[in-house]
């Protein structure tokens, strides 16, 4: 996991880095003028280590309405507020502080005790996502409001925490270290609080995408056909082909355990990877499941180079967090049973004629 910029350099340095980032300068390629290099197989070369870290999210915040492109003032506020949070977190603090004492948000909808880490350990990104140089308010571009279409009547999206703490098998794949947190591996591949790095390797008939979170590897069979044996791999069944400079990937056969906003049985995700500059890959996606939505939805963002290689994310099944979750739930159950027993005994000690709920 890469570490955030050296916050100790100060808020001013952080703001300067935001404004003067060389990656932002390279983020505005002229459409149609870049010719992607080819690998030894004559395919567009997508190899390298990439990141999708960003402050932009999948669904557009409602205050932007139908506006896909943000104003310079809006970008400055979002990126500036983020830099202020990092600077505040780096400031000296009473060592007796608890996470519940923290007054600030840590991004992605988390705050206080829900943050889990201080800012030195997370890496969600510092910048709004640019696509062809345009600062975007969301990844989703269709529907026009930048939000998921409503689910069809009668569709119920099961809460993954409905049976939280009952047993190991009821926990999410991420908590069991079997697959990535959120939807980092995808498809659709979405950024998280940290570990937003991917390494792409190509051979003549396969593309492998190594996902830092949680050591997932997506295998894409070039020219292959979807499996018909009923098997449903964690990240679905991906086949691909090349259309000029673009790698097109179609994924079906998802398991219920990795459902995308409730869709899995008839889910199909189509991705398009296009090298549009030396340091940018345009990533487009389209999501379809007629059993969940009346219409498909789609979006896009750009990958930029990641610093260095990906190191192992050493999450392992049966890790301490999992045992802690189960032990905590058993402790809560025991406490509830003791409280119930105490209440029963207290009721039994009430003199006859003075039972609970009876007028005195």
Beta strands, then each sheet from edge to edge (+ up, - down):
strand 1: 48-51
strand 2: 105-107
strand 3: 110-111
strand 4: 130-131
strand 5: 134-135
strand 6: 140-142
strand 7: 197-202
strand 8: 206-211
strand 9: 216-222
strand 10: 237-243
strand 11: 246-252
strand 12: 268-277
strand 13: 280-288
strand 14: 297-305
sheet 1: 6+ 14- 1+ 7- 8+ 9- 10- 11+ 12- 13+
sheet 2: 2+ 3-
sheet 3: 4+ 5-
end
